[in-house]
Structure formats: structure tokens, C-alpha cells
Amino acid sequence: MEIIATSSPLGSEIFALVSLLVISIGVLLLLRHYLPLRSTPAYLTVPIFFALGLPASIILLVPIDLASNARNQDAGSRGIWLPKGVLLVSWRISYWLTFCLTWFILPILAEYSDAGYRDPKDRLLYSLRSNAKYQAIVLGAGIATMIYILVSYGVHVDSFKATLMALAYCWGLVLAIYLMGHGLVAIPRSLFRNASISGRLKRIQVNAVKVHDKMEDAIQNLEDLEAQVAELAKRKTGSATQYRDWIEELADESHLPESRPRTLSRRMSAPEVNVPHVITDRYLADLSRKLTRGRHSRARYLDEWDHVLHEATDVQAILDSAASKRIDIGQAAPDAPFMERLTIFTPYTRYLYKYWCLPYMRVFLGCFLSLASFCIVWSEIIKSINPYLSIIALTVVHHPTSEQGMIGFAGQVIAACWILYMCAAALTSLTEVKVWRGRALVKRNTHGESAAWYALQVSKLSVPLAFNFITFLALDIYERTVFYDFLGKLINLTDIGTWFNWLFPCFILVPVCAALFNLYGKVANCTGFGGVIDDDEEENESGYGTGSWREGRDLIERELQGHSSLGRLGQTSVDRRPQVPNNPNNRAAPTLSVPRAERAGSPAQASTTRASTAALHSGPKEPEDENFFEAFGHRVRNTLDTFQAPKLFDGVKRPKWMGGNDDSDAGGSGNDFTKWFGGSRDGRVRL
């Protein structure tokens, strides 16, 4: 679809305004999904909104800038275009607001919300002290860069602005290239892995062990902190009296450990509570900060555990539907949302969709995104050699010799999709690489400091990725854009900046190869931080204590059956199927089917049952000192023990001299054929 050429940008301006409105609504819905808006203060909500909305608008602004300047001024444009003055104002507002949010506003507000002090002045001073080291490093790098620019370029009005922009771009590009390279491999690989239903269930069960352990640790840590608050509340004299209001506030917000069920092992392993004799505001602030982080950590792992239960029950239902050709999800609760109560599929069509369609769709989408990842990596490498061989440039520029513009509406849509995928690959890696001080996004319960930190990373990565994208195109195209006049000229002000902008993206091969060949796992194994013992490990056949899928399967089954070690009992529906805890629509979750021979309630029972099952099928193991005749006799006895008597001998009684019983011992009454040869009940043969 192409827009009719016109000399008036009114239609394009309306389109841009409607797009900004849609982006704003999407950002609000995203904030509502992850943040409790009623309890989150406005000093966090408003900056986070702009930190997410401005990068999203940049994804829209780059294609408009490309089409607006790659056109003939007299013949109009094929796509959405805006005047140069409007574009320049838009770039100034978007860039400098993003810059201030990234380097000054959000870091200070994040530490302010996590300070733990009650007085706003003390919280601000704590935030400034926490950011002092970070700001000192930034200031030192800025001074060194400014000296280099002044020596190379001379004293000029743009020297200070070039220092700020070049530093922000270089640091953002280093982080963006690493994260994007990892995400370009991780996203298609996750789609390929999830295409296998049984493999997906096994990975969920392996992950269940890790999540369950972290959840228990988080609950234990929070209970210890709340016990410390309870002990502190008993202080009626000394230095605690001047902080009585603060201590009572902490006690009111805490749920004492006695109010929650605790297992025997957790009661016996509870550490002694040590409260200092002299209470200070710094100690109380540190305790408040730990309590806040502990509550959010507990909420995070409880949410992850519930998510694991939902996924496990859903995937198990898909596997179980192979025989019945039906997937029943039960009835939704009357107070559930409309979208939860709306069911489009019948049980049979739901089976076709989930069992057959979704796996093939994942494979197709994985192949498509793998091709897209290859195009991005290829374009990063080839642009410094010959930009005309860039695959991305060929998909965006559709009319290279047209007077109405080389980039039309279709090219703008494709360009926006490319930038969106690059940003998604980089941001997805933020949630996978667990080196961010325990920060996480939790549905409706994200910590304010974590939300500000993630918004900071989004605003930090958006501008470098957007400018890196336009360098995929030909030089005569992107040099005419307002974005290049505003940012690119200052980055290329010195020779080091020019070479860095052209050559550093080639290092994307490092994270791509590291993720593609599992270099992280190999390094972890070499350093002793490796993962799970193989399922075929002979020394620990049950797999307990190793984080195997068998242990995760039993944990999930016990939770769904209401036998959780945490005291979080599952409910039971009308049809007697266990339900997932905290299920918003209260639908009954399908029961996990576990083979009877391996069903167990404890690791010891599991290993005993598995050993007895193996002995039943293969017989007792032969001792090493057993001779040939003893081994042959044991094999004959096992053969006779499992031999079924033919129906021909039904009703024939065994004579008394063979040890028979006239009353009840018929030849066909038992399954032990050795009784015919004088065998006793313990399997020995009478000679």
C-alpha cells in the first residue's frame, strides 16, 4: 500500500499523532501490567512513562525521517513524511529527554525509592551518595574525552555537546551490541526448543527445581527479617524509644512468621535473631531496605512458581490429549474477566491448535527469525566493506531511482520492524542474563527501583540501536537525514569516533558465537559452576539433589495435589482435579500424569520404588562370585517363576507326595509353575 503523493504533510501529521496516541496507550497498559499504579508514587510513574514512550516514538521517527529526506521536494513522497523543522524539534525533544532520564533522573530516583529512610531529605542524600561513584566515573570519562576533542577538533561551540553525545552513544552501543548479539540467537532457539512438547515439559520441570529452591530461600530470608523486626518491637527502653514510630510502622507492615505455616526443618534451622544494643537511623534504613527487597523477592519467586505450575499443567494437558484428541480447560469463574470467559475453540479444535498448529508455527517463526538474525549480523559486518550488499538496505529501499522518494510506506513499515526486532533482541537478553542484582519484572508487583532500572536500560539502548540501523543503508541516503545532522556528525567529529562507529559493530560475532556454541555453559562447567548432572548418571539414578527433571516433576505434582512443603495448599474443583494456586480465572488444572512405577512422595520412596521396579523386570543382579552352575540355576528358576500354566491343567490337583493340598491347591490356581515340581512359596525346588 502506498500513500498518494501530496505537497501537504497534513495526512502524515495526523498519522504521526495517532501513532503517538497508540504508543502512549500501549505504554500505560504495560505500566499497569507490571506496576501497582495506585501505590506507585508519581515521581516514579511519570519518568518511567517517558523513558518507555520516547524510545518507542524513536522507532516511529526513524522511518519518517528516512522517507522525508529521501524524496524529491517537488514531486512529494510515497510514504509518511514531515517537514525538516518538525523533525529537528522532535529529535531534540526525544534525544535530550532520553539523555537526561538515562544519565541523571532515573538513577537518582531509583536509589531514592530504595533508600529505606523515612525523611525525604535523608533519602535524597542516600541516593546522591549511591550515585556519586557512578557519576564520578562518567565525569572522568567525559573530561578525558573533552580534552581529546579539544586537541583534535579545537575549541568550538559543538565541543561540549559532541563530548556528551559521543560518550553516551559509545557506551550504549557497546552494551547494545553485546545484548543484541545474544538475543539474536536466543529468540529463535527458544522457539525451536518450545516446538517439542515433551522437551518443553522436561525443561519446565528442570526449571521448577531452581525456582522452588529460590522461592524457599526468599521466604526464609523474609521470615528472618520479619523475626528481627518482631524482636526489635519488643524493645521498650534504650535507643529504640526515639524510633518507636518507625519500628511500629515496620511491625505493622510485616507478617510475623508465626502467622504462616512453617515446616519442621525451617523451624529448626531458624537462626538466632541479633539486634544491636544501640539503634540508629542507618540501621533502621538498612533493615527497611532489606525488608522491601525481601518482600518483592518473595513475590517474584511466588509469581515464577505459579507461572511454572501453569505452564506445566498446560503442556501436560497437551501431551495427554494425544490419546483423547480433546483438551478441556474447564469452566471459568463467574467473576473472571471477559477475555478469560470467552472461549473460541471447542475441545477438539483446541487440541488441533495446540498439539499440531502451534509447534509448526513455532518452527516456522523460528526459521523466519533465524533468517532475520542472519541478515542483521551480515549487515553489521558488510556495511564497513560495501554497504550496497547490505540485505537490510535492500528490504527498505524499494525505489532507488524514483522522483517521489526511494523509501515508500512499505519500506517504512519494514524499517520499523527491523528496529523493533533489534531492540527486542537486546531487551530480551536483559531478562536472561542474571547479573542485575536480583532485579526482575513481576506482574502487578514490580519493585519501583527495578522498574526504574529497566526503563533506564530501554532509554539507554534505543538511540544507539536506531542510529546503528540507519548506517545499514547507503551513505547518500542516511547522510541526508535530520538524525545524522543532529547526532551522526558529532559522533564522526573525530577519527576515533568514525572508526568506532564503523568497526565496533563487527564484534557482534563474539556474543553470537558465544550463545550459538554455548560458550557460557562450557565456561561455567570449567569453573565449577556447571549445571545439572545428566539424567543417565548411574550413581544417582533417582536424580534427586541434582536439579533433574524427575525432581521437578515430583515438586509440581505435590504442589498441585496440595502437599506443598510451603503450606500453600491447592484447591480442588468440583470434578476433583487440583487447581493451580492463585489462578485468576479459577480454572481446574489438569492432573500431571506420572507413571505408577515412578510415582513417589519423597526422594527415598522414589529410589526404592524405582529399584523394586527394575528388579521386577530384570530379576536380581548376579553376584560377582557366582559360579556358572549357580547362575544357570537362577536363570532356570526365573524362567519357571514367570511361566504361566496352560489352561489344559486347570482343575488337575497335585498329588500329596508333591506337596499339594487337596482342599485349595489346584494346578492352575497359581501363577508359579514350579509348584508342579515340588517348589515351595519362596521359589525353592524340592528334590
Salt bridges, closest charged atoms under 4 A:
GLU2 OE1 - ARG78 NH1 2.92
GLU2 OE2 - HIS399 NE2 3.51
ASP114 OD2 - ARG293 NH2 2.47
ASP114 OD2 - ARG437 NH2 4.00
ASP114 OD1 - HIS447 NE2 3.20
ASP158 OD2 - HIS156 ND1 3.95
GLU223 OE2 - ARG260 NH2 3.68
GLU223 OE1 - ARG262 NE 3.04
GLU223 OE2 - ARG266 NH2 3.00
GLU226 OE1 - ARG260 NH2 3.40
GLU231 OE1 - LYS234 NZ 3.91
GLU249 OE1 - ARG118 NE 3.23
ASP286 OD1 - ARG289 NH2 3.17
ASP286 OD2 - LYS290 NZ 3.29
GLU304 OE2 - ARG300 NE 3.25
ASP306 OD1 - ARG568 NH2 3.14
GLU311 OE2 - ARG200 NH2 3.87
GLU311 OE2 - HIS307 NE2 3.38
ASP328 OD1 - ARG326 NH2 3.50
GLU380 OE1 - LYS383 NZ 3.72
GLU432 OE1 - HIS182 ND1 3.76
GLU449 OE2 - ARG437 NH2 3.01
GLU449 OE2 - ARG439 NH2 2.90
ASP485 OD1 - LYS489 NZ 3.45
ASP554 OD1 - ARG553 NE 3.42
GLU557 OE2 - ARG599 NH1 2.38
GLU559 OE2 - ARG568 NH1 3.28
ASP575 OD2 - ARG577 NE 2.76
GLU598 OE1 - ARG553 NH1 3.24
GLU622 OE2 - ARG635 NH2 2.83
GLU626 OE2 - HIS634 ND1 2.38
ASP641 OD2 - ARG637 NE 3.95
ASP662 OD2 - LYS656 NZ 3.47
ASP665 OD2 - ARG654 NH2 2.70
ASP682 OD2 - ARG684 NE 2.64
